[in-house]
Amino acid sequence: ISEAAEMGAEVKTIFASDADTGDNGEVKYRIVGGNRLRKFSINATTGVIYLSGNLDRETVSEYVLAVEAEDGGQPSLTAASSVIIMVGDENDNPPRITNTDLQLTIAEDAPVGQKVFSFRAKDEDEGENAELRYTLAGGSYQKYFNVDQYTGDMVLQKSLDYEKDRSFTVKVTVSD
């Protein structure tokens, strides 16, 4: 189920049969374990499991519910089953650069094409929701630098001249 699913969404239906007739064959369902956070509820007569709390895959990505079916006999008989609920990811977390506000010193004679820095970022989402792209977003870099959109590596694009430009400001944006 998606972590963006709304409360009340149907998750799964559990079914148990009982060969007895009358009250002895009437089955009731309940969740008996794995629901400590109260994220799920079950309809006692239909066996439909519903979402009853908000999900966050980055906090809990899987739930294992213990569900019990009990007949109406005296004494009652029960059967148990485990229901594994996988929480699907939504793109609900922004990426963030983990090495920011840096001052670099680059030799004036550094060769064009040299990697001068590697930006690193994290995104708590998964799969394509966590695929990152780096771009130069501004600053006074005047085409002296380029950032590889996939790796975050910043490369010198033009020869430096200390007497002409003593410093540069580079702003990098990362998106998922």
Secondary structure, DSSP 4 states (H G I P E B T S, - for coil): -BTTPPTT-EEEE-----S--GGGG-EEEEEEES-TT--EEE-TTT-EEEE-S---TTT--EEEEEEEEEESSSS--EEEEEEEEEPBP-S-S--EESS-S------TTPPTT-EEEE--EE-SS-GGGG--EEEEEEES-TTSEEE-TTT-EEEE-S---TTT-S---EEEEEE-
